[in-house]
Amino acid sequence: MNYQEIIESLEKELKQFPQKVWRAQEVLTDNPDDDVATTPAEVVYSEDKMKLLHYRSLVDQNKLHSTPVLIVYALINRYIMLDLEPGRSFIQNLLNEGLDVYLIDWGYPSGADRYLNLDDYINYYTDSAVEWIRSETKVKKINLMGVCMGGTFGVIYAALHPQKVKNLITLATPTEFDIDDAGLFLWAKGFDVDTAVEGLGNLPGDLANILYLLVTPVATINKYIQFLEGVENPKFVSTFLRMEKWIFDSPDMAGEVFREWIRDLLQQNLLIKNQLVVGGQKVDLHKIKCPLLNVFGKNDYLAPPSSAKPLAKAVGSQDVTTLGVDTGHVGIFVGSRSYKTISPRIAKWIRER
């Protein structure tokens, strides 16, 4: 394409832009289908803001896997990304594979939760959920599955409570933070977290969202351009709006756990060094001797391979499977590969153990 053709193309796009925006406005005010997290689930236990969800099985009881799976999601954004829409639901996929799925919903922290720390989230809330499942299902150990920051929590939990974890599955989970190919990790190195927490209390969810969006500004702009291009496709519009709901449904993050996350993990990288202390106990990754399945996206810019892969050599397990997938952070859960490849492989790995 020569210079003149480029100019003409730009002129054409600029002329069409107002009409595209007007059409998008019409579509958005016409009550598009954007319901999320529609897979039936029951709240079986709650503690403060935390709720433990149990999903209704989609297979016959005699085909249900005997060891339940507990999913621990991140504190940033909400778990609805795992249950985005029928046909693109990671949780639904696991249920279809015959797994018995529980999930921790962290809820929306308020000012009263400002001083909750890693000890509270891992040794109290997560452990309470695990104990409820163990008591209700009469199993000694559960399958623990962690997503992103929730995966890091799961790693810490498995190191501190190895007797309660049968298998550990980490998805897009950062554990090595001293890397130079993750924008947020680099930004955190010089961040004055003490001043921020003293001034803000909890980390506002909207502020965290802005920081994430700033990591890939070009991709963010392109996303909305693509929406204008695809606005006549109802399915595309519904999926886009569901993703937007997930992105902008951003709970605040308790101030003290935010301080520890930045200071102890992102800045000092204590976890992978086996120097992190939670609840007065040193987190020794060598104590994780259960089978580990570590899944990461090869194109993940939030928890890149350089952050996720080192866990495999840090644990004490002799049964470690590392699965790199040609996708990004979110694609593990909502992409076509998730339904066709990733979920079945996770379920097969669990059933074999």
ZISUL-V831131 format. One record per run of one state. SS is the DSSP state (H for helix, E for strand, - for the rest). FROM is the first residue (numbers start at 0). LEN is the number of residues. If there is no record, write none. Layout:
SS&FROM&LEN / SS&FROM&LEN
//
This chain:
-&0&2 / H&2&26 / -&28&12 / E&40&7 / -&47&2 / E&49&6 / -&55&5 / H&60&3 / -&63&5 / E&68&4 / -&72&6 / H&78&4 / E&82&3 / -&85&2 / E&87&2 / H&89&7 / -&96&4 / E&100&5 / -&105&5 / H&110&3 / -&113&4 / H&117&20 / -&137&4 / E&141&6 / -&147&1 / H&148&12 / -&160&1 / H&161&3 / E&164&7 / -&171&11 / H&182&7 / -&189&3 / H&192&8 / -&200&2 / E&202&1 / -&203&1 / H&204&11 / -&215&1 / H&216&13 / -&229&4 / H&233&15 / -&248&4 / E&252&1 / -&253&1 / H&254&13 / -&267&9 / E&276&2 / -&278&2 / E&280&2 / -&282&2 / H&284&3 / -&287&3 / E&290&7 / -&297&7 / H&304&4 / -&308&2 / H&310&4 / -&314&5 / E&319&6 / -&325&5 / H&330&4 / -&334&1 / H&335&16 / -&351&2
//
